[in-house]
Amino acid sequence: MLNLDNKEQKMSIIGDIQKPVKGHIDQFEVVFRDAIRSKVSLLDLIMRYLTRRKGKQIRPLFVFLSAELSGGVTDSSHRAAAMIELLHTATLVHDDVVDDSNERRGAFSINALWKNKIAVLAGDYLLSRGLLLAVENKEFRLLQIVSAATREMSEGELLQIEKARRLDIKEEIYYEIIRKKTAVLIAACCAAGAASAGASEEQIANMFKFGELVGMAFQVKDDLFDYHKSNLIGKPNGIDIREQKMTLPLIFTLNNVDSSTKSKIINTVKNHNKDRARVDEVIEIVHKNGGLEYAHQRMIQFASEAKTLLSQYQDSDVKNALFSLVDYVISRDK
């Protein structure tokens, strides 16, 4: 597994992973900016604000590597990457409105700068651009993949809201929630990449499953972050507990403690989730009862199953890059 200790090392690793498709990643930035350009000055200003930071380009990277593995990157692959990124960016803009969040990755969110109404409309514009990009180029298979992902992501969010009210989520339901909320987007990246390269339906399904497993590992890794110490205060974050989110370490713990401890945890999550001391107590219970170890094991299992699906492909730099990308997903520190 990769050891990511600093920003320079992480960027070097991402650079190495990008090498087989580096030219396509660079070209994608131009394609994406063209895809979101608007003649409405306010909207164009917002779009330029959204694209001012390059980021690690993880989703386009999954698309291009999957396409290259499945036959080769095409113009369709670039449209697939743009459609996925348009969907992802739209969901982030809408999520900030729903969560009443004023910050996104250390910068002001769209709703913080231009208020909720404009943010919602900007998100809608991004979604419409993705649809038009597909229709204008007759990319109906890609449209099917991305539209199905949009539906599942919406269902996942609502399923989580529905189940969180009762705080009795079973592990199977948790997996269904994260499959829909998180994993399906990476699955769509890989399936769309394969489809854009002219792969068979069997190959597309295989790459979809690969992406889904990577996405499951990605979300479990996110769950674990909530129990790591913050660099700022030296304490675990506990954000998920404060937001009453039932994550895998907590679900495992609830299923493996006595009834008294279980009642204490549920009472804290339901009624005292803003009490730092109570939240820290729950975190300590999770640590002591193996919640983190169990979640880590499941994350490794998902990643291992994803790698197994790649074993049927011939050895190549692209295949090795995808292996490294899986390792990066489960080794990242944020």
VENVEN-V730199 format. One record per residue. RES is the residue in one small letter. SS is DSSP state (a for helix, b for strand, c for the rest). PSI is psi in whole degrees, -180 to 180 (NA if undefined). BURIAL is 1 if it has 16 or more other ideal C-beta (glycine too) atoms within 10 Angstrom, else 0. Layout:
RES;SS;PSI;BURIAL
RES;SS;PSI;BURIAL
This chain:
m;c;147;0
l;c;150;0
n;c;106;0
l;c;97;1
d;c;-23;0
n;c;168;0
k;a;-41;0
e;a;-41;0
q;a;-42;0
k;a;-45;1
m;a;-34;0
s;a;-41;0
i;a;-45;1
i;a;-40;1
g;a;-41;0
d;a;-40;0
i;a;-35;1
q;a;-19;1
k;a;-45;0
p;a;-19;1
v;a;24;1
k;a;-43;0
g;a;-38;0
h;a;-37;1
i;a;-45;1
d;a;-43;0
q;a;-34;0
f;a;-39;1
e;a;-40;0
v;a;-45;0
v;a;-44;1
f;a;-43;1
r;a;-39;0
d;a;-36;0
a;a;-27;1
i;a;3;1
r;c;141;0
s;c;151;0
k;c;-12;0
v;c;117;0
s;a;-41;0
l;a;-45;0
l;a;-40;1
d;a;-37;0
l;a;-44;0
i;a;-42;1
m;a;-41;1
r;a;-34;0
y;a;-39;0
l;a;-30;1
t;c;12;0
r;c;-24;0
r;c;129;0
k;c;-45;0
g;c;-174;0
k;c;-5;1
q;c;41;1
i;a;-44;1
r;a;-49;1
p;a;-33;1
l;a;-43;1
f;a;-41;1
v;a;-52;1
f;a;-39;1
l;a;-39;1
s;a;-39;1
a;a;-46;1
e;a;-39;1
l;a;-28;1
s;c;7;1
g;c;-23;1
g;c;144;0
v;c;137;1
t;c;178;0
d;a;-35;0
s;a;-34;1
s;a;-39;1
h;a;-38;1
r;a;-38;1
a;a;-46;1
a;a;-41;1
a;a;-43;1
m;a;-44;1
i;a;-43;1
e;a;-35;1
l;a;-44;1
l;a;-48;1
h;a;-46;1
t;a;-40;1
a;a;-43;1
t;a;-36;1
l;a;-43;1
v;a;-46;1
h;a;-38;1
d;a;-40;0
d;a;-33;1
v;a;-50;1
v;a;-42;0
d;c;-2;0
d;c;43;0
s;c;134;0
n;c;0;0
e;b;145;0
r;b;111;1
r;c;48;0
g;c;7;0
a;b;162;0
f;b;139;0
s;c;166;1
i;a;-42;1
n;a;-27;1
a;a;-35;1
l;a;-36;0
w;a;7;1
k;a;166;0
n;a;-43;0
k;a;-47;0
i;a;-38;1
a;a;-44;1
v;a;-44;1
l;a;-37;1
a;a;-41;1
g;a;-41;1
d;a;-40;0
y;a;-44;1
l;a;-43;1
l;a;-43;1
s;a;-36;0
r;a;-37;1
g;a;-43;1
l;a;-46;1
l;a;-37;0
l;a;-39;1
a;a;-48;1
v;a;-44;0
e;a;-28;0
n;c;12;0
k;c;41;0
e;c;65;1
f;a;-30;0
r;a;-41;1
l;a;-40;1
l;a;-40;1
q;a;-46;0
i;a;-48;1
v;a;-38;1
s;a;-40;1
a;a;-39;0
a;a;-40;1
t;a;-45;1
r;a;-47;0
e;a;-37;1
m;a;-40;1
s;a;-44;0
e;a;-39;0
g;a;-43;1
e;a;-44;1
l;a;-35;0
l;a;-40;1
q;a;-43;1
i;a;-44;0
e;a;-47;0
k;a;-30;1
a;a;-24;1
r;c;-27;0
r;c;-18;0
l;c;32;1
d;c;39;0
i;c;128;1
k;c;159;0
e;a;-38;0
e;a;-40;0
i;a;-39;1
y;a;-46;1
y;a;-36;1
e;a;-39;1
i;a;-49;1
i;a;-27;1
r;a;-45;1
k;a;-44;1
k;a;-43;1
t;a;-52;1
a;a;-33;1
v;a;-27;1
l;a;-44;1
i;a;-37;1
a;a;-42;1
a;a;-38;1
c;a;-50;1
c;a;-41;1
a;a;-43;1
a;a;-38;1
g;a;-46;1
a;a;-44;1
a;a;-39;1
s;a;-21;1
a;c;4;1
g;c;24;0
a;c;160;1
s;c;164;0
e;a;-33;0
e;a;-43;0
q;a;-39;1
i;a;-44;1
a;a;-38;0
n;a;-43;1
m;a;-32;1
f;a;-47;1
k;a;-40;1
f;a;-51;1
g;a;-37;1
e;a;-44;1
l;a;-41;1
v;a;-41;1
g;a;-37;1
m;a;-45;1
a;a;-40;1
f;a;-46;1
q;a;-39;1
v;a;-38;1
k;a;-42;1
d;a;-40;1
d;a;-41;1
l;a;-31;1
f;a;-33;1
d;c;-16;1
y;c;5;1
h;c;157;0
k;b;136;0
s;c;141;0
n;c;-23;0
l;c;-41;0
i;c;-6;0
g;c;14;0
k;c;155;0
p;b;150;1
n;c;-52;1
g;c;16;1
i;a;-42;0
d;a;-39;1
i;a;-43;1
r;a;-29;1
e;c;9;0
q;c;38;0
k;c;129;1
m;c;103;1
t;c;170;1
l;a;-45;1
p;a;-38;1
l;a;-41;1
i;a;-45;1
f;a;-44;1
t;a;-45;1
l;a;-32;1
n;c;-3;0
n;c;21;0
v;c;167;1
d;c;166;0
s;a;-35;0
s;a;-46;0
t;a;-39;1
k;a;-44;0
s;a;-38;0
k;a;-44;1
i;a;-49;1
i;a;-40;0
n;a;-41;0
t;a;-48;1
v;a;-39;1
k;a;-44;0
n;a;-16;0
h;c;33;1
n;c;-7;1
k;c;-4;0
d;c;109;0
r;a;-42;0
a;a;-42;0
r;a;-40;1
v;a;-43;1
d;a;-35;0
e;a;-42;0
v;a;-43;1
i;a;-42;1
e;a;-39;0
i;a;-41;1
v;a;-44;1
h;a;-48;0
k;a;-23;0
n;c;17;1
g;c;16;0
g;a;-40;1
l;a;-41;1
e;a;-42;0
y;a;-47;1
a;a;-40;1
h;a;-42;1
q;a;-42;0
r;a;-39;1
m;a;-47;1
i;a;-38;0
q;a;-45;0
f;a;-45;1
a;a;-41;1
s;a;-41;0
e;a;-36;1
a;a;-44;1
k;a;-36;1
t;a;-38;0
l;a;-27;1
l;a;-16;1
s;c;-21;0
q;c;-14;0
y;c;151;0
q;c;147;0
d;c;137;0
s;c;169;0
d;a;-35;0
v;a;-46;1
k;a;-44;1
n;a;-37;0
a;a;-40;1
l;a;-39;1
f;a;-46;1
s;a;-35;1
l;a;-37;1
v;a;-46;1
d;a;-39;1
y;a;-42;1
v;a;-40;1
i;a;-2;1
s;a;-9;1
r;c;158;1
d;c;11;0
k;c;NA;0
